[in-house]
Structures are given as structure tokens and as C-alpha cells.
Amino acid sequence: MPLALYIRKHNIFLIALLFFLANFILKILFVSGNEIAMDEPFSIYYAQMDLPSVFRMLKTENNPALHFILLHFWIKLFGIGPFSVRFLSVVFSSLTASVIFLTGKKFFSTGTAIAGALIFTFSLFHVSFSHEARVYSLFVLLTALSLYYFLSLVNRPGSWKPCVALFLVNLLLIYSHYFGFFVVAAELASLFVSGNIKKIWKKLLLVSLLLALAYIPNILVFVHRFSFTVKHGTWVRRPEVTELYGNLNRFLNSRTVMAVLLLIILVYMVLLLRKRLLFTKIRDFFRSPSSRVLLVWFVFPYLAMFFLSLRIPMFLDRYIIYTSVSFYLLIALFISTFSINAKTGIAASALLLGMMIFNFSLAPGNNRRVNRVVQVVRDLKARDPGSIVIISPDYSCLEFTYTYNNSCFRDYNHTISLLHHENIYPLNDFSSFDKTILVDKKVIFVDCDTYFAFGKNPIPAGLTPTHFLVQSFPVAGIYTIRWYKPR
């Protein structure tokens, strides 16, 4: 087959491939730029364990198994270096751009497909999460695939292929993140605006029943974690009303870009009112079942999570990241549908994308300076090797240990005992700590924003009777290091 004919025949998939390659190149360039920090060390630490240990840990973890299992086998092959553990997230995020393009092209228009994929490509928010060895890029990819196959079911109600694919994708989705159930709920809500409820409700019901059966192995863990969260709460704060708007700013890189989008909407409304086309455009938008479904896919889970967060806080940018897929496609679809002509559509898209690119970075920072923390601790211990290091909150020891002593981090069966051997103690308080260890010893207290974790930290007050503060070392980001000497 001649090359030109092959390209014409397969141009859609070639463009999808180009979006994947562009995203991959943009996101892989500085994937190791940030230090391993925040929740990444937790994922890496437990994913490197043997599988029985992983599953035991998941009984008390707020994420299901899929990403831990994938990362487990990846680590077995390629190790726990920053480039290695983040590589999967880059691939998942890059594939999402292709899925967004294919969804826009198949169910809306070429303009919607290209604009939606470009908005995703230049989203600083998604570049940041593609640089994290966490589940979120996988979560977004599976959400995009779920939307694709759900729209396929809506538009091809007589075919069983999208039904089977939807079941498989949704199964992976709910085993990747508990909030995947919001995607399933959005599908059920979309059923009532699909326009062919009589043709697809039985298939969607079957998918839901099969999902319920397939989730039985994890149902007890899910119920336990849900009950625990309701009773004890989480570190997530109750959202303010401004977060409804604030998270959209993050989706679009900045409040300036969001303001430009609102300006575009306003200008469109004014122009269409002057030409008496506004209600015609609105009717055209809602006439399409795919458009109605897309609107529900964004509005329903976004608002549902916000209002539920007034009781059980969960409305956090990383937890609602999956709603950005439908949000980006909605923006692209709005510009395409409500444009008076092709030129205004191209101009609006170019303006919005131009502003996003202006506020874009290939190397977004994570505001963590673990290397600096480790260096300060090493310098202080060099002055007095017998110094005691206290790290608080206790879970912060993983990010510290990853950089301070990587072999200790990898020896997960003995990590804590090895830290103790080096006089390093992860603590939240002194309630179960033998304070005689501190007698006549200098203390290096590494405070990793304990106030955010559980309020006022009792460690300094516990040290005051026996030690006095010599020097404090603020470190960019969340860290403060305090150096104490015995009285």
C-alpha cells in the first residue's frame, strides 16, 4: 500500500500516536527533576515488597491494589530510581492524550478532538502528576477509556463489544482507586440523558452486576476503610465554596487562564445574542446524546464530591483529577459548538491554549527539598556522630530514608531497626519512646509540617525539660530542622 494512501486511511490513529509521542517527550524530559517526596516514597516502599506483604498493607490503605501491583513488577525489573518509578505515570498520562483525541474525534468533531487533547497536553496539573509514582495518571487514563466505551455503548446500543470493554475498563478503574465508583455512578446518571435508555439500561445493569461480583474479593477491605474514614476522618479539610472554582483554575494552569475562558464564554454569548443564534446553539448542543452525557460526566461527580465533602472531606485536586477529562472535552466542545464560524473557533482555541502555554512548565516543582534536609542532618551529625535524629510525623521517615540511606529504604524488612541503629527515630510524640536514650545527647529534630498532619507537635515541649534549642534551620518547602543540646 502506498505511504500516502496508508496515511489517509489511518490518519486518525497516526494523529493519536503523535499526541502520545508529544506528551511522552514533554513529560519524560524532566521526570527526575523533583526529589522523591510526599506520598511517592510510600508507594515505592510498599510496592517493592513481596506480594503477600503488599496485600497485608492494603488492608489499612486507602487505595486498592492495581497500581501497587503494576509498580511492584516494574520495580522488580527496573529498580526504584526516580526515572524508573515515574516512567509508568508518564506512559499512562501520554496515552490519555490519545484517548481524549480519539473520543473527541469519534463522538464530536475533529476540532473538539484536537483542542481537547491539546488542553490536556499543556495542562501543568497533569504534567505534575505524570512526574509522581502514584496512581493518579493511571486513574485518569482509565476514566478516559471508560468515557470512550460508555459513549460507544450509547451510540451503538446493539453491539456487545463496547459493553465488554466498558466492564473490563471499569473493573480496572475500581481496583485502581476507590473514587472510581464515582465514574460508575456518573455512567448510571448519564443513562437518563442518553436518549436511548430502553436500549442500553439492561447492558449497563449487567455491567454493574458483574462489577459488583468481581469486587467481592475487596469488598470487606472497602467497607472497613469507608467505615474508618467516616468515623475518624482524614487529613483532608472541609472545602470552602471557593474550591469549586479554585480546582478548575488548577485544571487550566492558573486563574488567569480560567478568566480568559470565562471571557470567551461571555463574548460568545453576546455575539450569539446579537445574531439571535444563542438558543439555536444551545438546542444543537443538547440535541446530541454524547454532549449531554459529557456534561453529566463532569457536573455529576464534581458536584457530588464537593457536597459529600461537607460531611466526609474528599474534595481535593488529586482526588477529583479524573473529572478533568470531561472538563477539557467540554471546553473544546463548547468552543466548537458555539462558534459563529470556523475562524472564531480557531481564534478562541488559540487564545486559550496560548494562555495555558504561557503558564506552562515542563518541570513543575513539588516544593519539597529532601536533599537539603538530608544534607543539614548529615552536617550536624558530622559534628557529633552520636546525635539523635527525630523525624516527625513518623511517616515522613520514608522520604527522608529514600535519600539519606537508599539501601536501608530497600531493606524493607529491617528499615526501622536500621534507622534506630543510626540513632534515627520516626516519632509523633514521646508516649512510647524511651527518653533515657536522649540523656546527654544532642538532638536533631526534623519537623516535616507536623502542624498540618495533627496540629501542634508535642516533641519540642517534650524536649524542653532536658534540652535547649541551639539553632533552627528552615528549609524551603514544609521542613524545619531544630538542633538541641542537653542542658
Disulfide bonds with the S-S distance in Angstrom:
none
